[in-house]
Every structure is written in C-alpha cells, then in structure tokens.
Amino acid sequence: MTTSTLPMLENYPQAISLDRIQLAATIDILDDCAEACTACADACLSEPDVAALVRCIRTNLDCADVCATTARVLSRHTGYDATIGRAMLQACVIACSACAHECGLHAEMHEHCGICADACRSCEQACRDLLAAMD
C-alpha cells in the first residue's frame, strides 16, 4: 500500500524528534487499525445475532476513534508537545488491547473479528515501540 505519510514527513521543513520512518509506519498502522475496527463494527451489525456483539461493536468504534485521532495528532509537528503524543499513544495501546481481546472472543465464529484483532495487536505493538523510542 502506498501512502503519502512518509513523503510528507520526509519533506517537513523543521526537525522532528522521532525517526521519520518509524513515525510514518506507526501513523499508517494507526490508520489501518481504525479502518479495520470500523469495518469490523459494520460487519458485526450485519450479523444475525447483533445483540451478542454489542460490546464488540462499541469496543471497535472506540478503538477506531482513538487510533484515527492518534494518527492525526502524530501527523502534526508545529509546536509539537511530546506529552500529548505520549498520552495519545498510551490511550491507543489501551484501546487496541481491549479491542483485540474483545474481537478475539468472537474470532472463531466471525472471521472479520479475527482480522480486526490482528490489526489491533499490530497497532498496539507499533504504539508501544514508538513510545519506547520517545523515552
């Protein structure tokens, strides 16, 4: 998948305190996770027993919002505040962990939940790795 994230970061005119390649990869993973969570919530709404998936749907939507917002925050660098970036990444770790767990409970019955759980685990790890690079 080709994205504009890395070219944009490579052409940012000021210094960025993080490795631009790792930052771009994390932003792309965050966007991918947000899309997977949104699609999984939508697929859950199409399942015959929606009532059994209410918590999964809610967790998916929360995770999608946190990931999308974190990607946007990490994409902006003018007047950057690392404290906010860290807080967003920490929130994303929590949301992705919760969503991966919840989707994992339904993965055997619903393949879309398994796909989403994998995306959340990848995103959680990328966020942890970027947090470690910030210290």
QUILIN-V292418 format. One record per pair of residues at least 4 apart in sequence whose ideal C-beta (glycine too) atoms are under 7 Angstrom apart, sorted by sequence separation. I is the first residue (numbers start at 1). GAP is how many residues later the second one is. D is the distance in whole Angstrom. If there is no record, write none. Layout:
I:GAP:D
I:GAP:D
This chain:
4:4:5
5:4:6
6:4:6
7:4:6
8:4:7
12:4:6
16:4:6
18:4:7
19:4:6
20:4:6
21:4:6
22:4:6
23:4:6
24:4:6
25:4:6
26:4:6
27:4:7
28:4:6
29:4:6
30:4:6
31:4:6
32:4:6
33:4:6
34:4:6
35:4:6
36:4:6
37:4:6
38:4:7
39:4:6
40:4:6
41:4:7
42:4:7
49:4:7
53:4:6
54:4:6
55:4:6
56:4:6
57:4:6
58:4:6
59:4:6
60:4:6
61:4:6
62:4:6
63:4:6
64:4:6
65:4:6
66:4:6
67:4:6
68:4:7
69:4:6
70:4:6
71:4:6
81:4:7
82:4:6
83:4:6
84:4:6
85:4:6
86:4:6
87:4:6
88:4:6
89:4:7
90:4:7
91:4:6
92:4:6
93:4:6
94:4:6
95:4:6
96:4:6
97:4:6
98:4:6
99:4:6
100:4:6
103:4:6
106:4:5
111:4:6
112:4:6
113:4:6
114:4:7
115:4:7
116:4:6
117:4:6
118:4:6
119:4:6
120:4:6
121:4:7
122:4:6
123:4:6
124:4:6
125:4:6
126:4:6
127:4:6
128:4:6
129:4:7
130:4:7
18:5:5
45:5:6
80:5:7
44:6:7
47:6:6
107:6:5
9:7:7
16:7:7
106:7:4
107:7:4
44:9:4
10:10:6
103:10:4
107:10:6
9:11:4
73:11:6
74:11:6
44:12:5
45:12:6
73:12:6
44:13:5
103:13:5
104:13:5
6:14:7
9:14:6
103:14:4
6:15:7
9:15:5
73:15:5
41:16:5
44:16:7
99:17:7
100:17:5
103:17:7
6:18:4
70:18:4
5:19:4
41:19:4
69:19:7
70:19:6
40:20:5
41:20:5
100:20:4
99:21:5
100:21:5
5:22:5
70:22:5
5:23:5
37:23:4
96:24:4
100:24:7
3:25:5
66:25:5
67:25:6
37:26:5
38:26:5
66:26:5
37:27:4
96:27:5
97:27:5
96:28:4
66:29:4
34:30:5
37:30:7
92:31:7
93:31:5
96:31:7
63:32:4
34:33:4
62:33:6
63:33:6
33:34:5
34:34:4
93:34:5
92:35:5
93:35:6
63:36:4
30:37:5
89:38:5
59:39:6
60:39:6
30:40:5
31:40:5
59:40:5
30:41:4
89:41:6
90:41:7
89:42:5
59:43:4
27:44:5
86:45:6
56:46:5
27:47:5
55:47:6
56:47:6
26:48:7
27:48:6
86:48:6
56:50:6
23:51:7
82:52:6
53:53:7
60:56:7
67:56:6
56:57:7
63:57:6
16:61:6
30:62:7
37:62:6
14:63:7
33:63:7
40:63:6
47:63:7
12:65:6
43:69:4
40:72:5
39:73:7
40:73:6
40:76:4
36:79:6
37:79:6
36:80:5
36:83:4
33:86:5
32:87:6
33:87:6
33:90:4
29:93:6
30:93:6
29:94:5
29:97:4
26:100:5
25:101:7
26:101:7
26:104:5
23:107:7
22:108:6
22:111:6
19:114:7
18:115:6
18:116:7
